[in-house]
Amino acid sequence: MLRLPDVGTIFPNNERGAIRLFWVTYWFWFFVFLPWMLVRQVGISLSHAIGAVATWNRQVELLDGTLRLVFMNSIPSFLLTTIFGERFTAIHYRDVLIDPGPPFAKRRLTRYLKGSRPEVHAIAVTHSHEEHAGNAALAARLSEAPIYATAFTLEAIGHPERISLPRRVFIGQPEPAQTLDLRTLAETLTTEQTSLQAIQSPGHCEGHASLFDPTSGILFAGDSFLHTIFTAPNKDVSGDDWIRTLREYLARDIRTMIGTHGLVHTTDDRLPRKPFVIDRTDPKELVEDKLTFMTWARDVVAEGESRKLPYSVIEACLFPWQRSWSWQTWFTDEGGRLFSGGEFSRTYFVRSLSKTPYNVPPRFLFFARLLGRSPER
């Protein structure tokens, strides 16, 4: 259970001297924790690397083969996994292929679909990001199955945006799929072998949808959960929408939650323990903790804005070094900021929770300039 400080106790007075003292204290604690954060990250990265090798381009079958996780790896993706812990999969549930994976894994997906000729009668894409939707066109051509997604996601699949250089190098640029059979996801996705409830689950990005099987209690969450503490989101994240999505999840009987980054959270005894794949944690407890943190963080931003504090101070108050979520996520958060040229950052987390997001200025602009990017204000 998360222990969060009272919102009213974490801010300095909005006076020049108080703010100067705040920054001196803030950076003092940063350098105190810095050696520990770096040593700790070595162990975490080693664990991520072992997990990537253990699941390297493998297929994990669960529930008597009705659920398959198709892991997708490459040398560039191995670097991402080692640093950020993000693995890449496609999920095959009965006859539905969910989030067919990133463009770098075209050969891996082709081998899977052509090898054992698995039954695929529908392709469901939870959202438009390239590691989820990048292979949608290829999967549709190989399986001759329609692509289901929200209208927003279908538009992005049909006309994918030109993504940043690091994302193109490490994940790949999606190809257009506008000539294929694109269908808007209704309230229920029904195929020959299953019936899945579609849950509108924005927050991580616009147009996000999740799929839920009420008979087995399995939620295919896409990126609508990610981690209990996820504080370096993309630029199109919405805190209010994410909070509403988490509340929607708590109203359902979720016993298993599966994202598309290689980890299954479950209390279902039918799913055996598998290192680096199965996490025996109640998914509803994880969702509740995330909801608690997101709601607290939204209150912090609102309080900071009401005090008219600089957004840099508000961001620092969200991440005091004496609190575990600050030093546990620092390396990946700031690594993500550098990797993406500011596209993924704690600043976007603050912006996503603000009632006036376009008043939140970008921080550490030299990250963006390194990659020739100019983040919008």
C-alpha positions in Angstrom: 0.0 0.0 0.0 1.4 3.4 -1.0 2.1 5.9 1.7 1.7 9.4 0.3 2.4 12.7 2.1 -0.2 15.2 2.7 -0.5 17.5 -0.3 -0.5 20.7 1.8 2.9 19.9 3.5 5.2 19.4 0.5 5.4 22.9 -1.0 7.8 25.7 -0.2 6.4 29.2 0.3 6.1 31.1 -3.0 9.0 33.5 -2.0 12.4 33.8 -3.6 14.4 32.8 -0.5 12.1 29.8 0.3 12.4 28.5 -3.3 16.2 28.9 -3.3 16.4 26.9 0.0 14.0 24.3 -1.6 16.3 23.8 -4.5 19.4 23.6 -2.4 17.7 20.9 -0.3 16.4 19.1 -3.4 19.8 18.8 -5.0 21.5 17.9 -1.8 19.2 14.8 -1.4 19.7 14.0 -5.2 23.5 13.7 -4.7 23.0 11.7 -1.5 20.9 9.2 -3.4 22.7 9.3 -6.7 25.3 6.5 -5.9 22.6 4.2 -4.6 20.4 4.9 -7.7 23.2 4.1 -10.1 24.3 0.9 -8.2 20.7 -0.2 -8.0 20.1 0.4 -11.7 23.0 -2.0 -12.6 21.2 -4.8 -10.8 17.8 -3.9 -12.4 19.3 -3.7 -15.9 21.0 -7.1 -15.4 17.6 -8.6 -14.4 16.0 -7.0 -17.4 18.7 -8.4 -19.7 18.3 -11.9 -18.2 14.5 -11.7 -18.7 15.0 -10.6 -22.3 17.3 -13.6 -23.0 15.0 -16.0 -21.2 12.1 -15.1 -23.5 14.1 -14.2 -26.6 11.7 -14.7 -29.6 9.9 -17.4 -27.7 6.3 -18.4 -27.6 4.7 -18.9 -24.1 1.5 -21.0 -24.1 -0.9 -20.7 -21.2 -4.4 -22.0 -20.5 -4.0 -25.2 -22.6 -2.8 -23.2 -25.5 -5.7 -20.8 -25.8 -3.5 -18.0 -24.7 -0.1 -17.4 -26.3 2.4 -14.7 -25.7 4.6 -14.2 -28.8 7.8 -12.5 -27.6 9.6 -10.3 -30.2 13.3 -9.4 -29.9 16.1 -7.8 -31.8 19.5 -6.3 -30.8 18.2 -2.7 -30.7 15.1 -3.8 -28.7 17.5 -5.7 -26.3 19.1 -2.4 -25.4 15.7 -0.8 -24.7 14.7 -3.8 -22.6 17.9 -3.6 -20.6 17.6 0.1 -19.9 13.8 0.5 -19.6 12.5 -3.0 -18.9 10.2 -2.8 -21.9 9.7 -6.1 -23.7 7.6 -6.6 -26.9 5.0 -9.2 -27.6 1.9 -10.0 -29.6 -0.9 -11.7 -27.8 -3.0 -14.5 -29.4 -6.1 -15.4 -27.4 -8.3 -18.1 -29.0 -8.8 -16.7 -32.5 -8.0 -13.0 -31.8 -4.6 -11.5 -32.3 -4.2 -8.6 -30.0 -1.5 -5.9 -30.6 0.5 -7.7 -33.3 3.8 -6.0 -32.3 6.4 -3.5 -33.5 7.7 -3.1 -37.1 11.2 -4.5 -36.2 9.5 -7.9 -35.5 8.0 -8.4 -39.0 10.0 -11.6 -39.6 9.1 -12.9 -36.1 5.4 -12.3 -36.7 5.6 -13.8 -40.2 7.2 -17.0 -38.9 4.5 -17.3 -36.2 1.6 -16.8 -38.6 3.0 -18.9 -41.4 4.6 -21.6 -39.3 1.8 -23.3 -37.4 -1.0 -21.5 -39.3 -2.8 -20.5 -36.1 -6.5 -19.5 -36.4 -6.8 -15.7 -36.5 -10.3 -14.4 -37.3 -9.7 -10.9 -35.9 -6.9 -8.5 -35.2 -7.5 -6.1 -32.3 -5.3 -3.1 -31.7 -5.6 -1.4 -28.3 -4.0 1.9 -29.4 -1.9 3.6 -32.1 1.6 3.5 -30.7 4.1 1.7 -33.0 5.1 -1.1 -30.7 1.4 -2.2 -30.6 0.0 -1.2 -34.0 3.2 -1.4 -36.1 2.5 -4.9 -37.5 -1.3 -4.5 -37.9 -1.1 -4.2 -41.7 1.3 -7.2 -42.0 -0.9 -9.3 -39.7 -4.0 -8.5 -41.7 -2.4 -9.4 -45.0 -1.0 -12.7 -43.7 -4.2 -13.8 -41.8 -6.8 -12.2 -44.1 -8.5 -11.0 -40.9 -10.1 -7.6 -40.3 -8.4 -5.0 -38.0 -10.6 -3.8 -35.1 -9.8 -0.7 -33.1 -11.3 2.7 -32.1 -11.9 5.2 -34.8 -9.0 7.3 -33.6 -6.6 4.3 -33.7 -7.9 3.2 -37.1 -7.1 6.6 -38.5 -3.6 6.3 -37.1 -3.1 2.8 -38.5 -4.3 3.9 -41.9 -2.1 7.0 -41.9 0.6 6.6 -39.3 2.5 9.6 -38.2 6.2 10.0 -38.9 7.8 9.1 -35.5 11.0 10.4 -34.1 14.4 9.1 -35.2 15.2 7.1 -32.0 11.8 5.4 -32.2 12.3 4.6 -35.9 15.8 3.1 -35.2 14.8 1.0 -32.2 11.2 0.1 -32.9 10.5 0.9 -36.6 8.2 3.1 -38.6 4.7 1.6 -39.2 3.5 1.2 -42.7 0.0 2.5 -43.8 -2.9 0.0 -43.7 -5.6 2.1 -45.3 -6.4 -0.4 -48.1 -7.2 -3.2 -45.6 -10.4 -4.2 -43.9 -10.5 -1.7 -41.0 -13.5 -2.0 -38.6 -14.5 0.2 -35.7 -14.5 -1.7 -32.4 -18.0 -2.0 -31.0 -19.0 -2.8 -27.4 -18.3 -6.4 -28.0 -15.8 -8.2 -30.3 -17.4 -11.5 -31.2 -15.6 -14.2 -33.3 -16.1 -17.9 -33.8 -14.2 -18.8 -30.6 -14.7 -16.0 -28.2 -16.6 -12.9 -27.2 -14.6 -10.0 -25.7 -16.0 -6.8 -24.1 -14.4 -3.7 -25.5 -13.6 -1.1 -22.8 -12.9 2.5 -23.8 -9.8 3.1 -21.8 -8.1 6.4 -22.7 -5.5 8.0 -20.5 -2.3 6.5 -21.8 -3.3 8.0 -25.1 -6.4 9.1 -27.0 -8.4 6.2 -28.6 -7.1 3.5 -26.3 -9.3 0.5 -25.8 -9.0 -2.7 -23.8 -10.5 -6.1 -24.1 -12.1 -8.1 -21.3 -13.2 -11.7 -21.1 -15.7 -11.9 -18.3 -15.8 -15.7 -18.3 -12.1 -16.0 -17.4 -11.6 -12.6 -15.8 -8.8 -11.7 -18.2 -8.2 -8.1 -19.1 -6.1 -7.4 -22.1 -5.0 -3.9 -21.0 -2.6 -2.7 -23.7 -0.8 0.2 -22.1 -3.7 1.3 -19.9 -1.9 0.1 -16.8 1.9 -0.2 -17.5 3.2 0.2 -14.0 1.9 1.3 -10.6 4.3 4.2 -10.8 4.6 5.4 -14.4 5.8 8.9 -14.5 7.4 9.5 -17.9 4.5 9.3 -20.3 4.1 10.3 -23.9 2.9 13.7 -24.9 -0.7 12.6 -25.5 -1.4 11.2 -22.1 -4.4 12.5 -20.1 -4.4 12.1 -16.3 -8.2 12.6 -15.9 -9.0 10.0 -18.5 -6.5 7.6 -17.0 -8.1 8.0 -13.6 -11.5 7.3 -15.0 -10.2 4.2 -16.8 -8.7 2.8 -13.6 -12.0 3.3 -11.8 -13.7 1.4 -14.6 -11.3 -1.5 -14.1 -12.0 -1.6 -10.3 -15.7 -2.1 -11.1 -15.0 -5.4 -13.0 -14.0 -8.9 -11.8 -10.5 -8.8 -13.1 -8.4 -11.8 -12.1 -5.7 -11.6 -14.7 -4.3 -8.5 -16.4 -2.1 -8.7 -19.5 -0.3 -5.9 -21.1 1.8 -6.2 -24.2 5.2 -5.8 -22.6 5.7 -9.3 -21.5 4.2 -9.5 -17.9 1.0 -11.2 -16.7 -0.4 -10.2 -13.3 -2.8 -12.8 -12.0 -4.4 -14.6 -9.1 -5.7 -17.4 -11.4 -4.3 -20.8 -10.2 -4.5 -22.1 -13.7 -1.6 -19.9 -14.7 1.6 -21.5 -13.4 4.6 -19.6 -12.1 6.9 -18.7 -14.9 10.0 -16.5 -14.3 9.9 -13.2 -16.1 6.3 -13.8 -17.3 3.9 -14.6 -14.5 3.5 -12.2 -11.6 1.4 -13.6 -8.8 0.0 -10.2 -7.7 -3.7 -9.3 -7.6 -4.2 -7.0 -10.6 -7.0 -5.1 -8.8 -4.6 -4.2 -6.0 -2.1 -2.9 -8.6 -4.9 -0.9 -10.2 -6.0 0.5 -6.9 -2.5 1.6 -6.0 -2.0 3.2 -9.3 -5.3 5.0 -8.9 -4.3 6.2 -5.5 -1.0 7.6 -6.8 -2.6 9.2 -9.9 -5.3 10.9 -7.8 -2.7 12.2 -5.3 -0.4 13.5 -8.1 -3.3 15.3 -9.7 -4.1 17.0 -6.3 -0.4 18.0 -6.0 -0.4 19.7 -9.4 -3.7 21.5 -8.6 -2.4 22.7 -5.3 0.9 23.9 -6.8 -0.9 25.7 -9.5 -3.2 27.4 -6.9 -0.1 28.6 -5.1 1.2 30.0 -8.4 4.5 28.1 -8.0 6.8 27.5 -11.0 6.1 24.2 -12.7 9.7 23.1 -12.1 9.0 23.4 -8.4 5.7 21.5 -8.8 7.5 18.7 -10.6 10.2 18.5 -8.0 7.5 18.4 -5.2 6.0 15.4 -7.0 9.4 13.6 -6.9 11.1 14.3 -3.6 14.2 12.2 -3.3 13.2 10.9 0.1 10.3 9.0 -1.5 10.8 5.7 -3.2 8.9 6.5 -6.4 11.4 9.3 -7.1 14.6 7.4 -6.9 13.2 4.1 -8.2 12.1 5.6 -11.5 14.7 8.4 -11.9 17.0 6.5 -14.2 14.3 5.2 -16.6 12.4 8.5 -16.5 15.4 10.7 -17.3 16.8 8.0 -19.7 13.4 8.2 -21.5 13.6 12.0 -21.6 17.1 11.8 -23.2 16.2 8.9 -25.6 13.1 10.6 -26.9 14.4 14.2 -26.9 11.9 15.2 -24.2 9.0 13.3 -25.8 8.7 11.0 -22.7 9.3 12.8 -19.5 8.2 13.7 -16.0 7.3 17.1 -17.4 4.6 15.4 -19.5 3.3 13.7 -16.4 2.8 17.1 -14.8 1.3 18.4 -18.0 -1.1 15.5 -18.2 -2.5 16.3 -14.7 -2.8 20.1 -15.2 -6.0 21.9 -15.9 -4.0 24.2 -18.1 -1.5 21.9 -19.7 -0.2 24.3 -22.3 1.0 26.6 -19.6 3.5 23.9 -18.6 6.8 24.7 -20.3 9.2 22.0 -21.5 12.2 21.4 -19.3 15.8 20.5 -20.1 15.6 21.7 -23.7 19.1 20.5 -24.4 17.7 16.9 -24.5 15.5 17.9 -27.4 18.2 19.9 -29.1 20.5 16.9 -29.1 18.1 15.2 -31.4 17.1 18.2 -33.4 13.6 18.3 -31.8 11.7 21.4 -30.5 9.0 20.3 -28.0 5.8 22.3 -28.2 5.0 24.4 -25.3 
